[in-house]
Amino acid sequence: MNLLTDKLYRYDAARNARAAGIYPYFREIQSDQDTEVIINGKKVLMFGSNAYLGLTNHPKVKEAAIEAVKKYGTGMAGSRFLNGTLDIHVELEKKLAKFVGKEDAIVYSTGFGVNEGVLSCITGREDYILWDELDHASIIEGARISFSTKLKFRHNDMESLEKQLQRCEPDKVKLIVVDGVFSMEGDVANLPEIVRLAKKYNANVMVDEAHSLGVLGSNNSGKGLVEQCGLVDDVDLIMGTFSKSLASIGGFIAANETVIDYLRHNSRSYIFTASITPAATAAASAALDILISEPERIKHLWDITHYALDGFRQMGCEIGHTSTPIIPLFIRDNEKTFMITKMLFEEGIFVNPVVSPAVSPADTLIRFSLMATNTKDQIDIAFDKIEKIFKKMGVL
């Protein structure tokens, strides 16, 4: 008997969902990532993407990637630390640092690798990492690898955070890590209060702007939550990804020069991973240029976000505390969430189910997300299908 296979076969959740005909994952898209995609030869409206600015199809982004392949080839065949640094890597890092208002930045091959690589090494055995219970899995994984003491606080609960800060030794490093926008429920971190507590207890702050870069920012700047709150000088590390608004793959961390230099020489997911490809680098850089030069794109995203939020509230959907293009439609039942996802897909609407163990069975939801290229007409079609199916399934 193969003990490993026997042990893993006991995991039967996916097998059971397939048998019931409600398995919702790994749906094969046969077209570009747009507001309408083709799956199994069928056109469906896409409301499950993280491409908030709708730039994955932008001609300038695609052309930048193509030209980078022509000049540099398809891959790097090494890490940034050794033979894998290109001039366009360095140019992008300088551009990102300037954009978010920090002295320096470094680019990683994935956003997950940023959080894993930074949090696993930036604090020591005698230090503390404090994290929100709804932080992204990459933050949790990076903290788990760290030798520091890990202290979890209740979601956006400042009283809980302060109690955890009070448990820390005053003369040790204390790093508070939060998502700017929480990726499943779409609510925003209480950053002003987090910074106030950080100052009170001599702590440092890191913000993951993965879902807020290109979305939040003063005057539709897209610079993220930190800038929108006017707290660039008070937040020590700003993290972001390329796989959302920047239409590529990869991520970055921005901070002062001392922090960045340390990470360049100590962050294992940076040092021991092949560097981001030329095409991905050039695409992210071109997307950042468009983000900066077209604030009207972000304005439209917010126009349709408010339209969708108002529509779902009027429909009677439970959408929690979201105020962003990520809109959770709470179902609060695992099997029903799977079934509704399937029924919506059959009606031509692509959404993502969020079920346990990602959330508790009582908190399962449909994740409905918007892109700047979505139209109100498309949202109206989604409203019609969602209302019909939610009523049929007893959700409304």
N, C-alpha and C positions, 0 to 999 in steps of 0.2 A: 504493500500500500504506500502511495506517495503521501506522506504526512502533510506536506505543504498544500498540495492540491486539495486534499480532504478537508483541511482547515478552511481554506478559502472558499470552497464550494458551499460552506454553510452560509455565506453571504448570498441571500436569495432575493433581495429587494428588486434588483434590475430584472432578474429572471421572472419574477412574479408579475412585474409591470408589463413585460413583453407578452406574457401569456394572457394577460387581461386586455391587451390591445391598447394600452394607454401610456406606453413608454415614450417620453417626450424628448429624449436627448439625441445628440449626434445626427440631427436632421441635415441631410446633404443639400447644400445650396449649390445650384448649377449656374449661377449668374454672378454679376458683380454685387457688392454690398450697397444697396440703394434702398429707397423707400418702398420699392417693390422688388421682390426677388422671386426666383424660380426654384421650386423644390418638387422633385418627381414630375417635372414637366408642367407644373401648375404654378400660376402666378399668385403670390400672396403678398399682402401688405405687411411690411416689416415694422413691428413695434417692439422689437427685442434687441436692438442694437445699442452699442455704446459709442457709436460714431456721432457724437452730439452735434458736430458742425457739418456733418454730411460731406466730408472732404475725401473719402476714399476713392471717389470717382472723378475728382477734380482734375482737369487736363494738366494743370501746372504741377500737381503732385505726381501724377503718373509720368509725366515727361521728365521730371527731376530724377525719379527712380531709374528710368530707362537710361538717361545720360550717365548716371553714376555707374551703372553696370558696364556701359561701353568704356568708361575711363578706367575703372578700378577692378572690374571683374565681379563675380557673384558672391565671393566670401572672403574672409580675412585669414583663415588658416592659422589663427593664433590669438592670444589674448592681447588686450590693450597694454598690459605690463611689458610684453616682449615685442613681438613683431606685428601687432595688430592695431596700431594707431595711425589713422589717416589725418590729413589736414582738415577734411570735412568733419571729423569727429571733434577736433579742437574748436573749429569754427562754430559748430552747433552748441558746444558747451558754453562758449563765451556769449552766444546769443541768448541761451536759456537763462544764464546767470543775470544778464542785463534785464531780461524780460521780467523775472520775478523779484529783482531788486537785491540780489546777493553778490558777494565778491567773486564767487567761483562756483563751478558745477562740474559734475562728472556724469557721463552717460553710461548706463548699463545695457545689457542685451535684452533684458525684460524688466517690466515693472516689479514683478514678484521678486526678481533678483536684487532690486534696489533695497526693498524693505528687509529681505532676508540678510543681505550683506551688510547693511548699515547697522541694524539692531543687534546682530550677532556679535559685533566687535566694538561698538562705540562706547559701551560702558563695561566696567570690570566687575569682579566678584563681590566687591564691597558696595557696589552701587545698586540703583533701583530703576526699573522700567515700569511705568504706570500706563495702563492701556484700557480704553473703553471696551466694554464687553461685546460691542457690535463692530469693532474694528475689522478690517479685511483680514482674510486668512494669512496673507503674506506678512502682516504685522505680527500676528500671533505666532507664526512659525519662526520669524526672526527673533522674537523675544524668547521663544522656547529654547532656541539654540544658545542664547546668551547665558553666561555664567552669573549674571546679575539676578537679584531678587525681583520676581515679577509680581506686581500687584494690580489686580483687575478692579475697575470701578464700574458701577451701574451706568447704563447708557445715558449720556448727557446729564448725569446727576452730579451736580457740583458739590453737594453735601457728601456724597459717597467719595468723590475724588479727594476732598479735603481730609476726610477721615483716613484715607490711605496715605496721603502726604504726611499726616501726623505720625504715622507709624515709622517713617523713614528717619534715619539718623541725620541730624542737621548738617553735618560736615561732609556728607557723601553726595555723589552726583545723583540727581533725580531727573529722569527723562520722561516727560508726559507725551504719549503718542496717540494722535487721533486722526480719523478720516475727516477731511473737510466736508464732503458730502458722503453720507453713508450709502453704500452701493445698492443695498436691497430695498430700504425703506425711504430713501430720498431726502431724509431730513439733514439739517446742517448742524455742525458742531457749535457749541456755545463758546466760541473762541475768545471773546472778550473776557468772559469769566474765568476761562482756563488760564489765560495770561495773567489775570489778576492774582489767582491762586499761585501760579508759578513764581511770581515776584514775591509774594508773601512768604513762600517756603524755599526761596532760592533754588527753584527748579528750572529745567530747560524744557523747551517745547519743540516737537516735531509734528508737522502737519502733512498728511498724505492728500495731495490735491488731485488724485487720479480722476475723480468724477467732478471736480470743480474747475479745473483748468480748461479754459475755452468756454466756460459756462458762467461762472461768477466773476465779479470784478467791477470796480467803479466805472460808470459811464460805458458799460459794455466792453470793457477792456479785455475780458477773458483771462485776467491774470490770477484769478482764483480767490478763495475765501480770505486768505491772509491779507492780500492787498485791499480787498473790499472792506475789510474791517479796519484798515489803516494800521496793521500790526506787523508790517514787514520787519521792522527793527526789533520787535519783541519775540518773534518766532525764530528759533535758532536754525532749524533745518526745514526746508521745503522740498517735498518729493512730488514727482509727477510722472505720468506715463505717456507713451506715444500711441497706445492702442485704442484710445478713446477719441478725443477731439483732434489729435494730431495724425490720425489716419495711417499709422505705421505700426511698428512693434519695437519695444524698448522702453527705457525709463531713465530718470535722472534724479540726482539729489543736489540741492544747492544750499550753500552755507558760506561761512567765512573761510578765508584761505587756509587757516590752520586746520579746521575740521576736514576740509576737502583733501588737503595734503595727507592727513592721517589716513583717511579712507582709501586713497589711491594706493597706499602701501600696506594696508591691513585688511581690507574688505575682501573676503575669500571669493564671494560670488562675482566680484569684479576682476580680481587677479587671475582666477582659475577658470574663467569662462571665455570662450572665443568671443571676440568683440562684435558688436552690432554690424550687420552687413552694410555695404555701401548704399544699396538701394533703400534700405530702411532708414538710414541716416539722412539721405538726401530727401526722402519723402517727408520725414518729420520736419526737416528744416523748411521745406517749401510750404508745408501746412502751417507752420508757425508764422511765416511771412503773410499768408492769407488771413490767418486769425487777426494779426495786427492791423492789416490794411483794410479789412472788411468788417468793421464793428456792426454794420447793418445785419450781418449774418447772425450774430449773437442776439441782436434786438428781435429778429424774427423768431428765433428759438424761444425767447421769453414771451413773445406775443402768443404763440401757439401753446406754450406751456400753461399760461394763465387761462387760455380758452379751454384746454383739456381739463385742468383742475376744476374750473367752474362747472364744466359739463358733467364730470364724474360726481361732484357733490350734488348737483341738481338731480342726477339719476338716483342718488341714494346709496352710492358705493361708499364703503369704508376705506378711506385712503390715508389714515394716520396723520402724521405731522409733516408730510412732505411739502416742500415749497419749491421743488426743482423739476427738471424734465424726467426724473425717475419717479414714477407714480405707482405705489403698491396698491393693488386691489385685493384686500384681505378676503380670503375664503374660509380659513380656519378649519380645514379638513384636508388631510393628505390626499385621499382617493378622489375627493371631489375636485381638488386643484388639478390633479392629473387629467381627470375627465373633461373639465372645462377647457383646459389647454388643447386637448384633442378636438373638442367640438368647435372651438374658435378657429383652429387650423383648417378644419373641414369647411369652414365658412370663409376662408381666405384671410385670416388674421393670425400673424405670427407673434406670440408673446412667450415669455419665459415663466415656467413654474418654479416657485421657491418652496421647498418642502423640508421636513425633517430628514436628516439631522442638521441641515443648515439653519433651520429655525425650529422651534418647538412645534409639535403637531397643532397646537392651538393658535399658532401665528402664521400658518401657511398662506401664501399669497401668489397672485399673478403679478409679475413685474412688467409694467407697461412703460416703455421709454420712448422719447422723442428725439428726432434729429431736426436740424435747422432746415432741411430740405423737405420735411413733411408739410402737407397742406391742411388747411381746415377741412376741405372736402374729404381727405383721407381719414381724418379724425372723426368726422361725422359718420362715415361708413363703419368705423370701429365702434363708435357709440351704439349704433343700431344693432350690430351683431352682439356686442357685449350685453346690452340691456336684454335682448331676447333670450340669450343663453343663461344669463344670471337669474332671470325670472323663472325660467324652466327648471333650473337647478336649485331654486329656493334660496338664492344668495341675497336678492333684493327683497 
